[in-house]
Amino acid sequence: MKAAVIYGTKDVRVEDVKEPTTGAGKVKVKVEWAGICGSDLHAYHHGIGVSAEPHPLTNQGLPLTLGHEFAGVISEVGEGVTGFAIGDRVAIEPLIFAADDYYVKQGHYNRAVSFGFIGLQGDGGFAEYAVVDAEKAHKLPENVSLEEGALVEPTAVVVQAVKESQLKIGDAVVVYGAGPIGLLTIIAAKAAGAATIIAVDISPERLQKALEVGATAVVHSGEEDATAKIMSLHPYGVDVAYEAAGAQQTFTGALEVIKKGGQLMIIAAYAKPVTLDVNSILTKEITIKTSLAYRHIFPEVIAMIASGRLDVKPVITRQIKLDDIVEEGLELLIKDKSQAKILVKTQP
């Protein structure tokens, strides 16, 4: 079968690999669509998130098949698996963790001491077939397309963050960063009842997309003072700021526009440490909270997509073939900021 295999920085090859076999407790998925994530971009361009050393949970290092946002159809059911049948359409939850982990036993598997992702620490979904633990497969109702299924994973990230934030119906929020996670955060915040949603970015194309998915106002931070503009709209500040950009400027800017008693919810990973003036948050009694990945939320996200409460389709800006994943995906996403979520068709 064909797969997009990463060997190292700037070295992803679409090649023929051995089709995986289905073991006990596992299902084989004929992958149909897989999304390119920022983690995939980091792995390709900088090597972040992928190690040549075998991961302790998968015993696998480089090379490996990338891709952790994917959906497809079950083609084989392993021994001991119940509740699934050949032909079931599923989205895959890619977190890897040990069952005996202290935090996993508490139900917080996203906090596991040692964890990883299918597609970053073990073979993933940029392939014609993938084998996963049956418990990582979530059935999709008929009115949820496989393209939408490939967006369940990143949508789960933002739904978790919005649920964990102190957002209440009627609140005003600002979202820093209008990439795929920022756009999905706008969609989730709107579904949760935010009355005002301000998007901040340096890309006019992404800001236009932010308006399309539900932002009530946008700020081009490369052309205007984002803090001054937001405070002109909300003199006392916003209730919640979602940081989906991961930079010092957006971190500091978010703290400046939050009202007293408000909250900063950090969703993004940061490439380098940021500095914080503690007095600036002390005097405003601001809460800083982080949200890592997700836990126990895929069924809820799928149900919200099925009901129409979360319309994730507008985030998809391009669909490409697996053979073109490097030039039209991993390279294009760096060059073309009008792109949000690029989906890869993995079948011939």
N, C-alpha and C positions, 0 to 999 in steps of 0.2 A: 504494500500500500504506500501511497505518498504521504509525506509528513514534512513539516517545516521544523528542521532540527537546528538548534543553536550549538555552535562549537566554541564560541567566544565572542568578544567584543567585535561588532560589525561583521559577524560571520554566521549568518543564518542560511542554511541550504535546504531547498526543497528536493527531497530525494526519496528513493524507495527504501523502506524499512520493513522489518518483519511485522506482520499483523499480530497484535497482542492476543494472548489466550485468556479465556475466561476461567477464573478459579472459583472456589467455594466462597459464597457470600458476595460475589461480584456480578456485575452485568457488563456486557459489551454494548457499546453505543455506536451506531452508525452516525457519525457526526455530520450535521448538515450545515450549521452556521456557527462561526466563532468570532468573537469581537477582539479587536486589538486594544489592549489596555495600556495605560501609562507605564505599568510595571514591565510590560513587554518591550516598550520603547527604551526604558532604562536598561533592561537586560541587553538589548541589542546595541545601543549606543554607548553605554558606560559599563556594562557588566554588573550593574547593581541588581542584587536579588538572585543571581545565579552563581553558584560556586563550582569549581572543578572538583572539589572534595565531595564525596558521597554524603547526602543528607542522612542524619541518624534515623529518621522515620521511614525513608524510602530506600536507603542504601544506594542512591543514585546521584551522580554528579553529571558533569558535562561529558559527552553531548547528551541533550535530551530534547524532546518535542515540546515546543512552547504552546501556550494557549490555555487560559483558565476561565474564559467567559464563553461557554458553548452549550449548545442544545442539539438534540438529535433523536434518533429512534432506536429503541432497544432491539438488538439483533440476536443476542444470546443471553440466557439467564443461567447463572451458575448454581451449583449445588447448594441447597439449603436456603435459597432466596424465595421469599413469598411476597405476594402483593404486586408482582410485576409480571408482564407477559411480553412476548415478542410482538413488536409493533407499537408498544407504548411510546408516546412522545414525552421526552423529559428534558429538563434543564438540570445542569450539574452544579452542585455546591462544592467548590474545589478545595476547601480548607483541609489540611492534613494535621492530625494531632494524635497523641497517644491516649488510649481509653483510661489508663490509670493515672493520668496527670491530675495534680491537686485541683487545678481550676476547672478542668473538664468534669471532674466529679461533682463540682458545685454548679454545673450547668453553664459555665462561662468558657466554652471551648475556644472562643476567640482570644482568650487570655492565656492559653496553654504556654507553659514554660518553653517547650520546643514545639514549633508548628511550622507549617509550610503550605505551599499551594501546588495542587496538580497544575502542571504547566510551567512551574518555576523550580520546584524541587523534585519533581517526578514528571514522567511523560504526560503531556496534556492534549488539548483539543484541536490544535492546528494539524489535523490528520484525518484520514478517512474513517478510522475507527479508534476508539479509546475504551479502556477497561477501567471501571471505577467501583468502589464499594457501593453496594446496593443502597445503603442509607444516604449516599451522596446524590442519588438521583431523585428528582421531584417531578411528578407527573404534571403535564400541561393539559388544561381543558382544550376542547376542540376549537374554541374561539380565540385561543392564544397561538399566534403563529410561531414557528421555530425561530424566525428572526427576532421576535419579541422575547422568545425563550433565551436567546443568547444575551439579552440585556438584563435578565433577572439578576445575575451576580452583581454588576455595578449598581443596579437599582437597589439591591439589598443593602449595599454600603450606605447609601444616602437615606433610605428609609430608617435604618438603624440610627443614624445620626440625628435625624429630625425627631424621631421618637424619644431619643435620649436627651434632647435639648428641652429647654423650658418654654418652647413656643406654645402660645395659646391662640385660639381663634380670635381674629381681629388684630393680631400683632403686626408690627412693622419689622422686616428683616432685610439684611443685606447679604449678598452672596459674592464673595471675592473669588474670581476665577470663573470663566464661562466655558471651560472645557467640558468634556463629557460628564464628569462628576458634578461640576457646578451647574450644568444644565439640568441634570437629573435632580439635584438638590432644589432647584427652582420648582420643578414639577412636584416634588414631594412636599415642599413647604406650602405650595398652593393647595394641594390636596388636604393638608393638615389645617388649613384655615387662615393662613397668613393673608392679611388685607393688602399690605404693601410689600413688594419684593423688588429690591434694587440690585441690579447686577453690575459688577465692576470688572473691567478687563481692558486690555490694551488693543484688542483686535476688534475692529468695527464689524467684521463678519460674524464673529462669535456673539457680539452684543446684539446684532440683529436676530440671531438665532435665539438668544435669551428672551427677547420680546415675543418671539413666535411661540415659545413654550410656556410663557406666563409671567415674565417679569413686567412690573408696572412702570419701571423707569430703569435707565441704564446710564452708566458713567464711564466715559473713555478716559481712563486714568493717565494715558499718555498725552492727552491734550488739555486736561483740566484738573484742578485740585479736587481729588475724589472726596476728601474729608469735608472741604468747604461746601461742595455740592450737596453731599448727603445731609449735612447739618442745616443747609438752607431749606431742605425739604422737611427735615425733622429736627427742629431746634433743640429738643431735649435728647435727641439720639434715638437709635433703634432698639428694639427689645432683644433681638438676637442677631449676631453676625456669624455666618458660616464661612470658615476659611478653607477654601478649596484650591488655593493657589500655591501655598507652601513657600512663601518668601518673606524676608524681613519687612519689606515695605507694606505688604498686605496684612501681616500680623500686627504691625504697629498701627496701621490705618484702621483696622477693625476695632482695636481698643479705643481709639479716639472717637469713634462714632456711636459706641454703645452707651445707652442711657444708664443712669445710676440704677444699680440693682439688676442690670442686664447681664447677658451671657455671651461669651465667645465660645463657639463650638468648632473645634479643629478637626477637619476631616483629612486634610492633605498630609502627606509625608514631606519632611523638609530635607533638602539636600545638604544643608549645613545648619549649625546652631543659630538661634536668634537671641537677641538681647531683650530684656524686659525691664522697664522702669516700674518697679513694684508700687511706688507711691501713686502712679497714675491709675492703678486699679484699686488701690486701697481706698483712696478718697471717693471712689465711685461705687465701692463694694461690688465690683464686677466678679462674676464667676467664670473661670476658664475651665472648659471641659473638653475631653478628647473622645473620639469614637473610632475604634479599630475594627474594620471589617464588619462582621455581623454574627449573630447567633440566633438560632431557632426562629428565623424570620422568612425563609424562602416561601413557605406555603401562603403566608400573609401577603407577600409581594405579588405572587402569582395570582392570588384572588383579586387583588386591587387592579392588576393589569386586565384581568378577565372582565371585571365589572366596568372598566372604563375610567375608574378613579385615577389611574396613572396611565397616561398616554405617552409611552416611551418612544413610539415610532419616529417622531420628528428629530430625535437625537441622531438617528442613522443618516449619515450624509453620503455614504459611498458603499458599494458592494463590489468585491473583487474576487478573482479566482485564487486558489491556493498557490498556483504557479507564480502569481504576481505579488506575493505578500511582501517581498522586500522593497521593490521599487514603488509599487502603488499603495503600499501600506506603511511599513516601518520607516521608509525614507520620506514619503509624502507627508506624513503627519507632522514631521519637523518643519518641512518647507511651506506647507499650505495651512495657514491658521483658520481657513474657512471650514476645514474638516473637523468634525466632532467624533462620532463613532463610525469607524470603518469595519464592516463585517466581511468575513472571509467565507466564501463558499468552498467547503472542503471536498465535496464530491465532484467527480469529473463532469 
